[in-house]
Amino acid sequence: MQIRPAAALTGALIGMSALLLPTATAQATGRTTHHHTVTVAHRGASAYAPENTLAAVDAADDLGIDWVENDVQRTRDGELIVMHDTTLSRTTDVEQVFPDRAPWKISDFTLDEIEKLDAGSWFGPEFQGEAVPTLEEYMDRVSDNHQKLLLELKAPELYPGIERQTLRELRREGWLDHRHKRRLIVQSFNADAMRTVHRLRPDVKTGFLGTPAVADLPEYAEFSDQINPSYTTIDADYVSAVRSVDGAHGKPLEVYTWTVNDGPKAVSVAGMGVNGIITNKPDVIRDALDDAS
């Protein structure tokens, strides 16, 4: 994971011609892009390192991938952490460390307790001791790597006020200033959460996870800049319909689709006109799209 391929995808090229020269950012980082479809590392490069850990962020960086996606939830004592499931059991050793605490919900554990867990060994022995990161730690690593963040509020209905709390933490870490804000998208399956984010910070780019009916797209466009569906639910006509509607910031709605791990499938999906592909294998998808361009 130490070799950095020269070609990577950057969010700055959404909607631009595949023939454009590398941007100043790409030139500064040694990364170039040969087509317009952004590759996003799902939960980090989660095919190569334990998902939603700092190791997965670094694995994506080592592959030359600019965009990483994560999931944000809240502990019992009100701290924001990065984890996909609402329980700790699948990706940590919580059942061994706290055997009497079933069903091991994140919201039943303090940050101090969660920091005692091993979030890496389940994936492979070389990741033993990898921790569950706080959102602050995660953002710091993404910043250090000069990467970009697709942040998902996971199950926000379980955590009242998490929208405001997350925005407050993003602001404190500098992610809402002019420079960083262009490197951030906040998304959720929960439409009310995205409405709240847009109301609190209408300058932040937002995405709705799901496949709304075409007739309902104008409603979602009031608070979203993206519609981000599973690739199994879309076709070229649907993508075209989404792109024909202007989003919350007056630009055509974008489509970031998930979770595509096969090169030929990624080429097919990109041909539908999507703006981004979210994947566990960002190098495979990036390279397939480069070869097809």
ABEGO torsion letter per residue (X at the ends): XABBBABBBBAAABGBBAABBBBAAAAAAGBBBABABBBBBBGEBAAABBBGBAAAAAAAAAAGBABBBBBBBBBAAGBBBBBABABAAAABAAAAABAAAOAGBAAABBAAAAAABBAAAAAEAAABGBBBBBAAAAAAAAAAAGBBBBBBBBGAAABBGAAAAAAAAAAAAGAABAAAAAABBBBBABAAAAAAAAAABAABBBBBBEBBBAAAAAAAAAABABBBBBAAABBAAAAAAAAABBBAAGBBBBBBBOBBABAAAAAAAAAAGBABBBBABAAAAAAAAAAAX
